């Protein structure tokens, strides 16, 4: 249930919480959707982190469970092995999540290295399981100047490469330093409203695709490859 005292920018009369029933689905006893949020800056006052925190509040108001990963201390890819505690934490959260939110600042016309490092540490396969395949994804960015969409476009490419179901909507917040008050809460604006839109859409897609991702990502080429591997194993001459 939404606590509107912690969401002062929302109009309670217009705020809708997606549910299986509202989407034409059969009611079920599944736990709340589990959403992992990643941000791409280590600054003490990180606007990508502040946007992610606003997004997490909205998702929780819609009934989701959220986790925000802190990238501080995460080594560069290949600088350490996968047993590093920060890498293990990230990979565990990636497996836990049903959906994700990625938000990065735009730096030199692109996502930050901090954002890319987090995605690079999440493998396409982990112990025979693809930790991102079939999971939903929302992409957002913050800008120091005028509005740009370079970073969200790059994040979409990465989401596709990670075999995620990236939702159509997205958010880009220009001059992010002007959009937050002294308490680090986002001010009322069309940019805040867009973040509400994006989180609402992410929840809808997550509810619509949960328990269906295996069907949606089942591929002929992979079934063929698996059949060939089985045939080779069964017909091998020696063990």
C-alpha positions as CSV (number, residue, x, y, z in Angstrom):
1,X,0.0,0.0,0.0
2,X,1.4,3.4,-0.9
3,X,2.3,5.8,1.9
4,X,1.7,9.1,0.3
5,X,3.3,11.0,3.2
6,X,6.6,9.8,1.8
7,X,5.6,10.5,-1.8
8,X,4.6,14.2,-1.7
9,X,4.8,14.7,-5.5
10,X,2.0,12.1,-6.2
11,X,-1.7,12.8,-6.7
12,X,-3.2,9.9,-4.7
13,X,-6.4,10.0,-6.8
14,X,-4.4,9.3,-10.0
15,X,-1.8,6.9,-8.7
16,X,-2.6,3.4,-9.7
17,X,-0.9,0.2,-8.4
18,X,-0.5,-2.4,-11.1
19,X,-1.9,-5.8,-10.0
20,X,-2.4,-9.1,-11.8
21,X,-6.2,-8.5,-11.8
22,X,-5.8,-5.0,-13.4
23,X,-3.8,-6.6,-16.2
24,X,-6.3,-9.3,-16.9
25,X,-4.3,-12.0,-15.1
26,X,-5.5,-14.6,-12.7
27,X,-4.8,-13.7,-9.1
28,X,-2.0,-15.7,-7.5
29,X,0.0,-16.1,-4.3
30,X,3.4,-15.2,-5.8
31,X,5.6,-12.9,-3.7
32,X,6.0,-9.3,-4.6
33,X,8.1,-8.6,-7.7
34,X,11.8,-8.3,-6.9
35,X,13.6,-5.3,-8.5
36,X,17.3,-4.5,-8.4
37,X,18.4,-0.9,-9.0
38,X,21.8,0.1,-10.3
39,X,23.3,3.6,-10.5
40,X,26.5,4.9,-12.1
41,X,28.2,7.4,-9.9
42,X,30.4,7.3,-6.7
43,X,29.9,11.0,-5.9
44,X,28.8,11.8,-2.4
45,X,25.7,13.5,-3.8
46,X,25.1,11.3,-6.8
47,X,22.1,12.3,-8.8
48,X,21.8,8.9,-10.5
49,X,21.6,7.4,-7.0
50,X,19.0,10.0,-5.9
51,X,16.9,9.2,-9.0
52,X,17.2,5.4,-8.2
53,X,16.1,6.1,-4.6
54,X,13.0,7.9,-5.9
55,X,12.3,5.0,-8.2
56,X,12.7,2.5,-5.4
57,X,10.2,4.5,-3.3
58,X,7.7,4.3,-6.1
59,X,8.2,0.6,-6.8
60,X,7.7,-0.1,-3.1
61,X,4.5,1.9,-3.1
62,X,3.4,-0.3,-6.0
63,X,4.1,-3.4,-3.9
64,X,7.6,-4.4,-5.2
65,X,10.6,-5.5,-3.1
66,X,13.7,-3.5,-4.0
67,X,17.4,-3.6,-3.5
68,X,19.8,-0.8,-4.4
69,X,23.4,-2.0,-5.2
70,X,26.2,0.3,-4.0
71,X,29.0,0.2,-6.5
72,X,31.6,1.6,-4.1
73,X,34.5,-0.8,-3.9
74,X,33.5,-2.8,-7.0
75,X,36.8,-3.6,-8.8
76,X,37.2,-3.1,-12.5
77,X,36.3,-6.2,-14.6
78,X,39.1,-8.7,-14.7
79,X,41.1,-6.7,-12.1
80,X,40.0,-9.3,-9.5
81,X,38.4,-12.7,-9.7
82,X,34.7,-13.3,-9.3
83,X,35.2,-14.3,-5.6
84,X,35.6,-10.6,-4.7
85,X,32.8,-9.8,-2.1
86,X,31.4,-6.9,-4.2
87,X,31.2,-9.1,-7.3
88,X,29.6,-11.9,-5.3
89,X,27.1,-9.4,-3.9
90,X,26.2,-8.0,-7.3
91,X,25.8,-11.5,-8.9
92,X,23.6,-12.7,-6.0
93,X,21.3,-9.7,-6.4
94,X,21.2,-10.2,-10.2
95,X,20.0,-13.8,-9.7
96,X,17.5,-12.6,-7.0
97,X,15.9,-10.0,-9.2
98,X,13.0,-10.4,-11.5
99,X,13.5,-7.0,-13.0
100,X,16.1,-4.2,-12.9
101,X,16.4,-0.4,-13.2
102,X,19.6,1.0,-14.6
103,X,20.4,4.7,-14.2
104,X,23.6,6.3,-15.2
105,X,24.9,9.9,-15.6
106,X,26.0,10.9,-19.1
107,X,29.7,11.6,-19.2
108,X,31.4,12.5,-22.5
109,X,28.3,11.5,-24.3
110,X,28.1,8.0,-22.9
111,X,27.3,6.0,-19.7
112,X,29.9,6.1,-17.0
113,X,32.6,3.4,-16.6
114,X,31.1,2.7,-13.1
115,X,27.8,1.8,-14.8
116,X,29.4,-0.3,-17.5
117,X,31.6,-2.1,-14.9
118,X,28.6,-3.3,-13.0
119,X,26.9,-4.7,-16.1
120,X,30.2,-6.3,-17.3
121,X,30.5,-8.2,-14.0
122,X,27.1,-9.8,-14.6
123,X,27.8,-12.8,-16.8
124,X,25.6,-14.1,-19.5
125,X,25.7,-17.5,-17.8
126,X,26.3,-18.3,-14.2
127,X,26.4,-21.9,-13.1
128,X,24.3,-23.0,-16.0
129,X,21.8,-20.2,-15.3
130,X,21.5,-16.9,-17.3
131,X,21.0,-14.3,-14.5
132,X,19.5,-11.7,-16.7
133,X,17.7,-13.5,-19.5
134,X,13.9,-12.9,-19.6
135,X,14.0,-10.3,-16.8
136,X,12.5,-6.9,-17.2
137,X,14.6,-3.7,-17.4
138,X,13.9,0.0,-17.2
139,X,16.6,2.5,-18.3
140,X,17.2,6.0,-17.1
141,X,19.8,8.7,-17.2
142,X,20.7,12.0,-15.6
143,X,22.4,14.9,-17.4
144,X,24.5,17.7,-16.1
145,X,23.3,20.0,-18.9
146,X,20.6,19.8,-21.6
147,X,18.5,16.7,-22.1
148,X,20.2,13.8,-24.0
149,X,19.3,10.2,-24.7
150,X,22.8,8.9,-25.6
151,X,23.1,6.9,-22.3
152,X,19.6,5.4,-22.3
153,X,20.2,4.3,-25.9
154,X,23.4,2.6,-24.9
155,X,21.8,0.9,-21.9
156,X,19.1,-0.4,-24.2
157,X,21.8,-2.1,-26.4
158,X,23.3,-3.7,-23.3
159,X,19.9,-4.8,-22.1
160,X,19.2,-6.5,-25.4
161,X,22.7,-8.1,-25.3
162,X,21.9,-9.4,-21.8
163,X,18.7,-10.9,-23.2
164,X,16.5,-8.7,-21.0
165,X,13.0,-7.4,-21.8
166,X,13.6,-3.7,-21.9
167,X,10.4,-1.7,-21.5
168,X,9.5,1.0,-24.1
169,X,9.4,3.9,-21.7
170,X,12.5,5.6,-20.3
171,X,13.6,8.7,-18.4
172,X,16.2,11.3,-19.0
173,X,16.6,14.1,-16.4
174,X,18.3,17.3,-17.7
175,X,20.2,19.6,-15.3
176,X,19.7,17.1,-12.6
177,X,21.3,19.3,-10.0
178,X,18.3,21.6,-10.3
179,X,15.7,18.9,-9.8
180,X,16.4,18.0,-6.1
181,X,15.8,20.0,-3.0
182,X,18.1,20.4,0.0
183,X,16.8,17.1,1.5
184,X,17.8,15.3,-1.7
185,X,14.2,14.7,-2.7
186,X,13.1,15.3,-6.3
187,X,11.0,18.3,-6.9
188,X,7.6,18.1,-8.5
189,X,8.0,18.3,-12.3
190,X,7.3,16.6,-15.6
191,X,10.6,14.8,-15.1
192,X,9.4,13.3,-11.8
193,X,6.1,12.3,-13.5
194,X,8.0,10.5,-16.2
195,X,9.9,8.4,-13.6
196,X,6.5,7.5,-12.1
197,X,5.4,6.4,-15.7
198,X,8.5,4.3,-16.1
199,X,8.2,2.5,-12.8
200,X,4.5,1.9,-13.4
201,X,5.3,0.4,-16.8
202,X,8.2,-1.7,-15.4
203,X,5.8,-3.2,-12.8
204,X,3.2,-4.0,-15.4
205,X,5.7,-5.7,-17.7
206,X,7.2,-7.6,-14.7
207,X,3.8,-8.9,-13.7
208,X,2.8,-9.8,-17.2
209,X,6.0,-11.8,-17.9
210,X,6.7,-13.4,-14.6
211,X,6.5,-17.2,-14.8
212,X,6.4,-16.8,-18.6
213,X,10.1,-15.8,-19.2
214,X,11.1,-19.4,-20.0
215,X,8.5,-19.5,-22.7
216,X,9.4,-16.1,-24.1
217,X,13.1,-16.9,-24.2
218,X,12.9,-20.5,-25.5
219,X,14.8,-20.6,-28.7
220,X,15.0,-23.1,-31.6
221,X,18.8,-22.7,-31.9
222,X,19.4,-23.4,-28.2
223,X,17.1,-26.4,-28.3
224,X,19.0,-27.7,-31.3
225,X,22.4,-27.1,-29.6
226,X,21.2,-28.9,-26.5
227,X,20.0,-31.8,-28.5
228,X,23.3,-32.1,-30.3
229,X,25.2,-32.0,-27.0
230,X,23.0,-34.7,-25.6
231,X,23.5,-36.8,-28.6
232,X,27.3,-36.5,-28.4
233,X,27.3,-37.4,-24.7
234,X,25.0,-40.4,-25.2
235,X,27.0,-41.7,-28.2
236,X,30.5,-41.2,-26.9
237,X,32.7,-44.3,-27.2
238,X,34.4,-43.9,-23.8
239,X,34.0,-42.0,-20.6
